């Protein structure tokens, strides 16, 4: 049986994302603590299906992944996935940053929000990761 409240919440989130670029994913439950050190990827890329602001950044992050095969990338889709939303908040809490919407890339202990910040900062973070190997 379809839960009307979840359906309405989903529609509201989609409308909000459409109207304001890409909103921060809805946080409906307190996430379990997940230390960033427990992550298996070097670069975490949080994005949302249908997020217009994510489109250009996603292409750029995919290109970086192809150009840096020794660096482990993980794309984490957050819209409609409570586990990934919890992970989004847990990672940002661990970094001691306030989430600033999607897209977000996390690498080398830093968070980069939005396409411009990702394009400007992520290559340097990847270089620092590679330099330590």
N, C-alpha and C positions, 0 to 999 in steps of 0.2 A: 504494500500500500504506500502511496506517495505521501510524504509528509508535507502538507501545504506550507508550513512555516519555513522549511528548508528551501522549498521551491521559490517562495517569495523572497527570501534572503538572497538566493542565487541571482534572481532577476534584478534585485536592487543593486547587488555588487556589479553585475554586468553594466547596468545603466550608469553607475558611478564611474566605472572604468572608462566607459565610452565618453562620458561628459568631461572628465578631468584628466585625460591622458590615461595613466595607469595608477590606480590606487594601491595603497598598501593592502595586502590580503587581510580578510577578516580574521580576527583572532578570537576564537570562541571558547577556548579552554587554555588554562595555564600549561605551557609546554613543559615537558620533562627536561631537566638539565642535560645538555649534550655538549660536552667540552669540544672545542674545535680540534683539539689534539686527537680526538677520537674519529675525526673525519678521515676518509680514505683518499680523498682527492686533494690536489694542491690548489686548484681553483674551483670555487663553488660559484655557479651562475644561477641566480634566482630570477625567474621570469614567469609570465602568465600567458596562457593561451588566449589569443585575441587582444593582447596588450599592444596597442599601436606603437607606444614608446619603446617597446622591447624589440621590434622588428630589426632595426638597424644594428642595435647592439648584439643581437643574437647572431647575425651574419658575421660581425666582427669577431666575436668570441669563438665561433666555429672556425674561422680562418686562423686565429691564433692557435687553436687546438691542432690544426693541420700543420702549422709552421713549427710547433714545439712538441714533437711526439714524445719526448721524455717527461713532459709535464702532464699530470693527470687532471683532466677536466671533468666536472660533473654538472650537467644542466638539471636544475630542479624546478619543475613546473609547480606553481603554488595555487593557481585558481582551482577551487573545487577539490583540493587535496589537503585534508586536515593535518596529516602527518608532516607534509612538506611545509605547511604554514607554521606549525610548531617548530620545525627545524629552522625556518627563516628567523623567527623571533629568538630562538635559543642561540643561534650563531651571533646575531646582533647583540644580544645581551652579553655573551662571552666577550665580544669585542668592545663592549661598553660604548656602543653607538646607538643612537635613536634611528630606527629604520626610516628611510626617506623615500619609500615607494619602490616601484620596479621600473626598470631592471636594476639588479644589484649584482656585482661581482665581488667575491671575497678572495683575497690571495695575500700571502706573506703578512698575515696579521692585520690587513687593512681592508676596509669596505669602500667600494666605488659605486655611487648611485647615479643612474642616468647614463645615456649613451655618451655624452661628452666626457664625463668623468671616467667612464670605463675606457674610452679610447685614449685619454690622456694618461691615466694612471696604471692601468692593468699591464701594459707591456713592461714597464719598469719593475713591477712586482714579480712578473714572470722571470725577468732577467736576474733578479735577486735570488729567486728560487733556484734557477739553473746555476748560478755562481756558487751556491753552497753544495752542489753535487759533485 
